[in-house]
Amino acid sequence: MINKNYEKALSEVRIILKKTDENLLCRIPQNFLNFIENNCDTKHKVPSIDINRKLEEQGFLDETLTILSLIYRNYWCNEQQRKEYDEIAKKNEQKLQEKIREKYSPDKIFEEKESQKERIERNVELQQALVEYKVSIFEKICLKLKSFFMKK
């Protein structure tokens, strides 16, 4: 069973492919086209297609763009275009992995925990430093009496 998002994406891909040039469509294997046709969500309302705008700007699902990029790479690209596409995909993957590494770096996570601990400790010290020790009148009298008897 296919995920609902992919069913919706397949319905969007189906509509886009219907508006695609016949020369490009004949490069896609028939069994893949049948797969799209059999697994698409027929109830999904597909956004209208404007051929003057980029696909990313038209509100299609991310899965739709992924499937279209797969079709482009596997069926419509020549060898040179495929190499360029793979290089771009590799660079994008490296950038994504670098962002993930920065965000979830163990060193950075431990630094943040250390800094949180330091902040908590500083707050505790400040609170302790600000507490005044008040001696009650009774204690003052007791201390005076003790000091008076201790002198003699």
TORKOL-4160 file (C-alpha; in steps of 0.2 Angstrom, whole numbers, padded with zeros to 4 digits, m for minus):
152
<pt num="1" X="0000" Y="0000" Z="0000"/>
<pt num="2" X="0006" Y="0017" Z="m0005"/>
<pt num="3" X="0007" Y="0032" Z="0007"/>
<pt num="4" X="m0008" Y="0045" Z="0004"/>
<pt num="5" X="0005" Y="0059" Z="0001"/>
<pt num="6" X="0012" Y="0048" Z="m0013"/>
<pt num="7" X="m0005" Y="0044" Z="m0020"/>
<pt num="8" X="m0008" Y="0063" Z="m0021"/>
<pt num="9" X="0009" Y="0066" Z="m0029"/>
<pt num="10" X="0006" Y="0052" Z="m0042"/>
<pt num="11" X="m0010" Y="0061" Z="m0047"/>
<pt num="12" X="m0001" Y="0077" Z="m0049"/>
<pt num="13" X="0012" Y="0069" Z="m0059"/>
<pt num="14" X="m0001" Y="0061" Z="m0070"/>
<pt num="15" X="m0009" Y="0078" Z="m0074"/>
<pt num="16" X="0008" Y="0085" Z="m0077"/>
<pt num="17" X="0013" Y="0071" Z="m0089"/>
<pt num="18" X="m0003" Y="0073" Z="m0098"/>
<pt num="19" X="0003" Y="0091" Z="m0103"/>
<pt num="20" X="0020" Y="0084" Z="m0108"/>
<pt num="21" X="0026" Y="0083" Z="m0125"/>
<pt num="22" X="0023" Y="0066" Z="m0133"/>
<pt num="23" X="0042" Y="0064" Z="m0138"/>
<pt num="24" X="0046" Y="0064" Z="m0119"/>
<pt num="25" X="0032" Y="0053" Z="m0114"/>
<pt num="26" X="0037" Y="0039" Z="m0126"/>
<pt num="27" X="0053" Y="0038" Z="m0117"/>
<pt num="28" X="0045" Y="0033" Z="m0100"/>
<pt num="29" X="0042" Y="0014" Z="m0099"/>
<pt num="30" X="0024" Y="0009" Z="m0100"/>
<pt num="31" X="0024" Y="m0001" Z="m0084"/>
<pt num="32" X="0029" Y="0015" Z="m0075"/>
<pt num="33" X="0015" Y="0025" Z="m0083"/>
<pt num="34" X="0003" Y="0011" Z="m0078"/>
<pt num="35" X="0010" Y="0011" Z="m0060"/>
<pt num="36" X="0006" Y="0030" Z="m0059"/>
<pt num="37" X="m0011" Y="0028" Z="m0067"/>
<pt num="38" X="m0016" Y="0013" Z="m0055"/>
<pt num="39" X="m0009" Y="0021" Z="m0039"/>
<pt num="40" X="m0014" Y="0039" Z="m0040"/>
<pt num="41" X="m0028" Y="0047" Z="m0029"/>
<pt num="42" X="m0042" Y="0051" Z="m0041"/>
<pt num="43" X="m0050" Y="0062" Z="m0028"/>
<pt num="44" X="m0035" Y="0074" Z="m0025"/>
<pt num="45" X="m0038" Y="0091" Z="m0032"/>
<pt num="46" X="m0023" Y="0095" Z="m0042"/>
<pt num="47" X="m0017" Y="0113" Z="m0043"/>
<pt num="48" X="m0019" Y="0121" Z="m0060"/>
<pt num="49" X="m0003" Y="0121" Z="m0071"/>
<pt num="50" X="0004" Y="0137" Z="m0078"/>
<pt num="51" X="0018" Y="0133" Z="m0090"/>
<pt num="52" X="0025" Y="0150" Z="m0088"/>
<pt num="53" X="0030" Y="0147" Z="m0070"/>
<pt num="54" X="0042" Y="0135" Z="m0062"/>
<pt num="55" X="0035" Y="0119" Z="m0054"/>
<pt num="56" X="0041" Y="0124" Z="m0037"/>
<pt num="57" X="0031" Y="0140" Z="m0037"/>
<pt num="58" X="0014" Y="0131" Z="m0041"/>
<pt num="59" X="0011" Y="0123" Z="m0025"/>
<pt num="60" X="0014" Y="0105" Z="m0030"/>
<pt num="61" X="0019" Y="0092" Z="m0016"/>
<pt num="62" X="0037" Y="0089" Z="m0013"/>
<pt num="63" X="0034" Y="0071" Z="m0017"/>
<pt num="64" X="0028" Y="0076" Z="m0034"/>
<pt num="65" X="0044" Y="0086" Z="m0038"/>
<pt num="66" X="0054" Y="0071" Z="m0032"/>
<pt num="67" X="0045" Y="0059" Z="m0043"/>
<pt num="68" X="0047" Y="0071" Z="m0058"/>
<pt num="69" X="0066" Y="0073" Z="m0054"/>
<pt num="70" X="0067" Y="0054" Z="m0055"/>
<pt num="71" X="0058" Y="0054" Z="m0071"/>
<pt num="72" X="0069" Y="0067" Z="m0078"/>
<pt num="73" X="0085" Y="0059" Z="m0072"/>
<pt num="74" X="0081" Y="0041" Z="m0077"/>
<pt num="75" X="0072" Y="0044" Z="m0094"/>
<pt num="76" X="0074" Y="0061" Z="m0101"/>
<pt num="77" X="0093" Y="0065" Z="m0098"/>
<pt num="78" X="0107" Y="0060" Z="m0109"/>
<pt num="79" X="0123" Y="0054" Z="m0101"/>
<pt num="80" X="0131" Y="0072" Z="m0100"/>
<pt num="81" X="0115" Y="0079" Z="m0092"/>
<pt num="82" X="0114" Y="0064" Z="m0080"/>
<pt num="83" X="0132" Y="0067" Z="m0074"/>
<pt num="84" X="0128" Y="0086" Z="m0071"/>
<pt num="85" X="0112" Y="0081" Z="m0062"/>
<pt num="86" X="0121" Y="0069" Z="m0051"/>
<pt num="87" X="0135" Y="0081" Z="m0047"/>
<pt num="88" X="0122" Y="0094" Z="m0042"/>
<pt num="89" X="0112" Y="0081" Z="m0031"/>
<pt num="90" X="0128" Y="0076" Z="m0023"/>
<pt num="91" X="0133" Y="0094" Z="m0018"/>
<pt num="92" X="0115" Y="0097" Z="m0012"/>
<pt num="93" X="0116" Y="0081" Z="m0001"/>
<pt num="94" X="0133" Y="0087" Z="0006"/>
<pt num="95" X="0126" Y="0104" Z="0010"/>
<pt num="96" X="0111" Y="0095" Z="0019"/>
<pt num="97" X="0122" Y="0083" Z="0028"/>
<pt num="98" X="0133" Y="0098" Z="0034"/>
<pt num="99" X="0118" Y="0107" Z="0040"/>
<pt num="100" X="0113" Y="0092" Z="0050"/>
<pt num="101" X="0130" Y="0089" Z="0057"/>
<pt num="102" X="0131" Y="0107" Z="0063"/>
<pt num="103" X="0114" Y="0106" Z="0071"/>
<pt num="104" X="0116" Y="0089" Z="0079"/>
<pt num="105" X="0135" Y="0090" Z="0082"/>
<pt num="106" X="0139" Y="0081" Z="0099"/>
<pt num="107" X="0151" Y="0094" Z="0103"/>
<pt num="108" X="0139" Y="0108" Z="0101"/>
<pt num="109" X="0125" Y="0099" Z="0110"/>
<pt num="110" X="0137" Y="0096" Z="0125"/>
<pt num="111" X="0142" Y="0114" Z="0124"/>
<pt num="112" X="0124" Y="0120" Z="0125"/>
<pt num="113" X="0122" Y="0108" Z="0140"/>
<pt num="114" X="0137" Y="0115" Z="0148"/>
<pt num="115" X="0132" Y="0133" Z="0146"/>
<pt num="116" X="0115" Y="0129" Z="0153"/>
<pt num="117" X="0123" Y="0121" Z="0168"/>
<pt num="118" X="0134" Y="0136" Z="0170"/>
<pt num="119" X="0119" Y="0148" Z="0169"/>
<pt num="120" X="0110" Y="0138" Z="0182"/>
<pt num="121" X="0125" Y="0138" Z="0193"/>
<pt num="122" X="0127" Y="0157" Z="0191"/>
<pt num="123" X="0109" Y="0160" Z="0195"/>
<pt num="124" X="0110" Y="0150" Z="0211"/>
<pt num="125" X="0126" Y="0159" Z="0216"/>
<pt num="126" X="0118" Y="0176" Z="0213"/>
<pt num="127" X="0102" Y="0170" Z="0223"/>
<pt num="128" X="0113" Y="0165" Z="0237"/>
<pt num="129" X="0124" Y="0180" Z="0237"/>
<pt num="130" X="0108" Y="0191" Z="0237"/>
<pt num="131" X="0101" Y="0183" Z="0253"/>
<pt num="132" X="0105" Y="0193" Z="0268"/>
<pt num="133" X="0108" Y="0185" Z="0284"/>
<pt num="134" X="0097" Y="0194" Z="0298"/>
<pt num="135" X="0101" Y="0191" Z="0316"/>
<pt num="136" X="0086" Y="0192" Z="0327"/>
<pt num="137" X="0086" Y="0203" Z="0342"/>
<pt num="138" X="0086" Y="0187" Z="0354"/>
<pt num="139" X="0102" Y="0181" Z="0345"/>
<pt num="140" X="0110" Y="0198" Z="0347"/>
<pt num="141" X="0106" Y="0199" Z="0365"/>
<pt num="142" X="0113" Y="0181" Z="0367"/>
<pt num="143" X="0129" Y="0185" Z="0358"/>
<pt num="144" X="0132" Y="0201" Z="0368"/>
<pt num="145" X="0130" Y="0191" Z="0384"/>
<pt num="146" X="0142" Y="0178" Z="0378"/>
<pt num="147" X="0155" Y="0191" Z="0373"/>
<pt num="148" X="0153" Y="0200" Z="0390"/>
<pt num="149" X="0156" Y="0184" Z="0400"/>
<pt num="150" X="0170" Y="0178" Z="0389"/>
<pt num="151" X="0180" Y="0194" Z="0392"/>
<pt num="152" X="0181" Y="0191" Z="0410"/>
